[in-house]
Amino acid sequence: MAMVPVKINGKNYNVEQGISILEACRSVGIDIPTLCYLKDINEIGACRICLCEVKGARSLVAACVYPIDPPRKDRVTGELIPMEIVTNSETVIKSRKMTLELILSTHNKSCLSCVRSGSCELQKLCHEYGIEDENAFVGENPPFEIDTTATHMIRDNTKCILCRRCTAVCSKLQHVGVIGPNDRGFNTHIGCAFEADLGEVTCISCGQCINVCPTGALHEKDETQKVFDALADPKKHVIIQTAPSVRVGLGECFGMPIGSIVTGKMVAACKMLGFDGVFDTNFTADLTIMEEATEFLERYTKKENLPLITSCSPGWIKFCEHYHHDMIPHLSSCKSPQGMFGAIAKTYYAEKIGVDPKDIFSVSVMPCTAKKFEASRHDHTAVEGLADIDVALTTRELGRMIQRAGIRFTELPDAEFDSPFGLGSGAGTIFGATGGVMEAALRTAAEIVTGKPLEKLEFNDVRGVAGIKEATYELAGNVIKVAVASGLENADRLLRMVKSGEKYYDFIEIMACPGGCVNGGGQPIVPASVRNFVDVRAVRAAALYQDDLNLPVRKSHENPDIKSIYAEYFEKPGSHKAHEILHTAYTKRPKY
Amino acid sequence: MYRPHVLVCCGTGCTSSGSAKVIETLEAEIAKAGLSEEIKVTRTDCFGLCTVGPNMIVYPEGCFYSKVNVDDIPEIVAEHLLKGRPVKRLLYKKPVEKDTITCLDHTDFFRKQKRVALRNCGLINPESIEEYIAMDGYEALGKCLTEYTPDQVIQTILDSGLRGRGGAGFPTGMKWRFAAGNRGQVQKYVCCNADEGDPGAFMDRSVLEGDPHCVLEAMAIAGYAIGATQGYIYVRAEYPIAVKRLEIAIEQARKYGLLGKNIFGTDFCFDIELRLGAGAFVCGEETALMTSIEGKRGEPRPRPPFPASKGLFQQPTILNNVETYANIPQIILKGPQWFASMGTEKSKGTKVFALGGKIHNTGLVEIPMGTTLREIVEEIGGGVPNGKKFKAAQTGGPSGGCISAENMDVPIDYDNLIAIGTMMGSGGMIIMDEDNCMVDIAKFFLQFTVDESCGKCTPCRVGTRRLLEMLEKITAGNGTLEDLDKMEALCYYIKNNSLCGLGQTAPNPVLSTLRYFRDEYIAHVVDKTCPAGVCKGLLHFYIQPDKCRGCTACARICPVSAISGKVREVHVIDQTKCIKCGSCIEKCKFGAIIKK
C-alpha cells in the first residue's frame, strides 16, 4: 500500500497506509508493549496495554489493531493533516501502569517459584513501567483452578491474564479448540467445555498454547527430577537421544541467537550431566526413512492404501485418531524416530552392551510436548512391560537441567556423540523442518527407484514455511505426487481436499506444529515481542538445512551405522523383526 | 358496523396485572348480552400509563378505564356498553384533581406528549397487518420503492436530523450513507437492535409488542437505501410477547408480499429473520450483537473497521435501534421538514422515555426534544408522591448519570445532557427523592455493569469490579477521603481505556453522583452517616429511651435476639447483633425506634 505521512511522538515520518500503529511505530524504531497481540493469530485488542493517543479519537486506541490512516482534509482550511499519534505521553504511561496494576490484582504473584520467572512477559512489563506497588488494587478473586490432568502440561488459571492467545492457537491454528473462555465478566476463566479436565478432552498435546502463553499459566510437566534421580542411581544405565530440532533451539536457553547450531555443546553438556550414552535421534530418523521408504514403495507398487501419511508427529497422530478415523489405515506403521530409538535401546542396544533392559533408563530430549504423550503409549513397546522411552524431556527442561548442574554451556568445547547411535545423516537432521521428512524419504526412495545416485540432494519444492506445499516428481518413469502440511488447520484442509477427490497424492507429510518440529511446543519460549516480527520457524529451519550441508553423510541409506544395524540385527527394512520392534498401530479415539 | 369500540392493553405490563383474564371476561359478558356483532374488542398494546393497568379505552367517547378488575366487567358492559352510561368510579383519575377527567388527550399525562414512534401503540391490534395498513402502513415503503432513489431516501433521513435513539445519538442518515457504497455488488445486512437491556427501560418493548410492522417496514426502507437484501432483528429472549408479535408480523408481511422477493413488483428483495439473545446486556453493543448473530461468544470487537464497512459476517452492515426505526415511515410520509420542526436545533423529533421510580405516573411518555425535566416530573409525571422532594433524575441507565434539581430547566436533548454529565441513553428515566441515597444508586448501577461485563478487556473486567469494591467499602462505612480520589482516577481510567461502550460508560453513574452529590459521599466517608438513611452499614437502629414503654414487642419480633430489656423497662438494641431488618420499627406502636 501507499506510504503516507504521519506524526509520531512529535516527529514526522512516512509509513505504509493500512498497517497497524504498532507495526508502523516499530518500523521507525519505536516500541509499543503488547500482551495479547499475536500477529495473524490473536488480534483482538483486549489487554489494553498497547493503547496510545490518536489526535481526534474519542478515547485511547489499541495500537495493535488500529490502522494508519491517510491525512485527513481539514473542513475549514482544506489543508491535509496527517494522523497524529503519541505513544509515550503521561496519560498513556499512567494508563499502562494502571492496566498492569489491575492485572496484578487478579494474578498469583508467586514469581519466585514460577517456571517463567525471568521470561514472563507480564513481569518484564511491570519492571519496564516501574510498578511500585503490586497490591495497588487488592480485592477478592474468583477461585481459579489448577488443572494437572493432561499428560504433558499444567494449566494454572491463577496466573492467567486472559490474553486469549492460547485459545487462538488451539482453535485457529490447530483446529482443535479444546480451551476457551468460560463464564463472563470478572469470573471469566480459560477452561474446557463444561469445565471438563484437559486430560479427558481431545487435546492433542502439541503444546502450541504453552509456546504463546505470556506468563506461567501454561507450562509443561517438569520431569527433570526423574532424570536427575536416574542419573544418580548407580544401578541404572542412563542414555539420552537428542532430536534434530533441539540442536538449533537449545542455545536460546543460554542467550544465544535464535537458530544457533549447538550440536557439539549439547553433547558435551549431556556428557557432563552424567549420561552413560549420548546418542543422536538423527540415527533413528535414518532408520525411520529406511522403513518408511520401503513401506511407501511397497504401497506405491501395489497402488494400495495410498496416500501414505507420515506418523512421526504424535500430535498429528492423536489428531488423526480423534478426528480422521478413515485416514488411520493410511498412516505409516513406522514408529517415530523417538519411538524407534526407545525400541532398539531396550533390545538391540541392551544385548550389544550386555545390560538387562530393565536397568536401561532411556531419556529423550525433544522439541515437543506430545512426545510425553507418545512415551506414555505402552501399547506396542518393544519389550513387554517396559516403556520404550522412560522420560521424554522438552528442550526447555534440558536447558534447566544444564543450568541447575552449573554447566557453563556457551563455553563448552564441542563433543562427539557416542556409538553405536551417534551417526546421523543430513537427511535425518532436516526432519525438524516441515518438509524435511518428505525430502529425506525422497532422497532414499529416488535412489532405490532409479538405481542411480541423485545429482542434486535438495528438494526445494517441499521446503519453506507455507502451510501446504505440493510437488510432483518423476522417478524412472514413475510419477509421484507428494504434499506437505504443517499446522493442523492446514492438515485439515489438505485432508478435506484429498477426501473429496479434489486432490490426489501418493505420499503426505503432516506435522502438527506450524513450521514443523523446530517450532514445537517444547522449544525455548520466544516472547511475542520477537515472534510478532521475526519468523522463528524459518530461522531455526534454515539452521537445520545448513547443518545438512555440513554433514559428511547426507542420505539415510548411506549411513554406515544404519547398514550395520540391519546387517547385525534387522536383516532388511520391513523384515519380520523390524515389524515387531520398529512398527506400531493406532486406535480410534472419540471426537470429544 | 361497530357501535362501541373497546381497546384493552395486552402489553407486558398490563398482562402482568391480569389484562388477559379481563379481556376473556369482557368478551364472555358481551357474548352473554348478545352484543358480539355490535361491539368490537381489540387487543391492543401499551398506552403508556402502565402504573394504572389493566387499561381499557372505550370509543367513541374516549373513556379511559384504569385498574380494571375482572369483577368490574359486568358493570361496564351493563352500564356503559349497553346503556351508554360510563362508570365514573372506574375512570382514570388524575391523582391530585377532584373532577373526573374523561378524555384521554386532556389528561396532563398525555397533553404534552407527541406520539410519533408510539403513534400506533394502544390504537391498533398489533397482530393485524390490515389494521397497520389502514393506518398508512407500508405506504412509506411503497413510496420509496416507486418514487425515490436509494440516495434520495438517505438524503431524506439526513435532512430530518434523526439521530440514533439507542443512546449514542449518531445521525442515522450518516450511518446509512457510510454503508451505501458498492450497492448491488456486495452482500449487505440491516440489523435491528432489539436487545433493550437497560434496567427499567421498556420503550422498545412497547414498540415491538404494539406496532411490530413499523419496524419491519423501516428495515425494508433501510435495505433499499443501502442495497441490502437481508435483515436481522436481534431481540432479547426475555421479551416473549415481542418475539411472538414479530414472528406473526413477519409471517403476515411475507404473505402480503411486503417482505421477500420483488416487493411491490419491483426488483427490490428483502427478508427479515429473528435472532434471540441469551441474557447478555453486552450483546446490545453493536459489534457484540453482530458477533452473537455469527454464533460466537457475544464480545465486542475493536473498531476500526466499523460495521458500515466490515460488520456482520465481515460485510457492510447498519444497525439501528427499534425506536429509530419506528420514526422512519413517518419521516418518509410526512417529510423530513415535519420531523425537523419538532425538537431542538441539534436534536430533532421526539424521544420516548420510560418514566419510573418516585413519580406518580410511571409508564411510557413520548415528548418532543427540548422538553425540560421540570415539565416531565411536575406535569406529565404528576409529581413526586407522598409529599417528598425531588432529588435527581437518572437517565441513560447504567451508562448514564443524574440530573439534579439545579438542572431541572435544562431542555432535554443529546448535547445538553452530555454537557451536564449524563446522557440520553435509550430513554430510561428514574426519578429519585430525598429517601434515595446517591451513593447507593451509583452502587446499584455499577453492580449491574460488573455483572454484565463480557470480560474481554482488562479495564472493564477488573477495573469495574475493583471500583464496585471501593463503593461497597464506602457504603459499609469503611471508606476514606483517599478512596474518593482513587475512585475518581479509576473511573477516568476505565472510561478512557475500555474496549467498548459498556466499559467506557460504566463509571458514569459514579462520576455524575460525585459531581452533583459529593457532599453525600463525604458524609459517608468522613461522618460515617448515610443522610438518606439507606446504606445499612451506616445505619444504627436506636430505641429512644424517653419513648420506650418496655412492652417487649420489639424484643420478641427481633429475628436475631438483638434487643434486651425487662418488662416496663427501657429496651436496648445490641448494635453488634442487629442486622437492620427493620422489623422492630414496624412493630413498635410508640414510634420509639429510629434509624440514625
Interface residues (C-beta under 8 A of the other chain):
Chain A: I44 G45 A46 C47 R48 I49 L51 S59 L60 A62 V65 Y66 P67 T91 K94 S95 M98 T99 L102 I103 S105 T106 F137 G139 E140 I161 L162 R164 G180 P181 D183 R184 G185 F186 N187 T188
Chain B: A280 R297 R301 P302 P304 V450 D451 E452 S453 C454 G455 K456 C457 T458 P459 R461 V462 G463 R465 R466 E469 A489 L490 Y493 K495 N496 N497 S498 L499 Q504
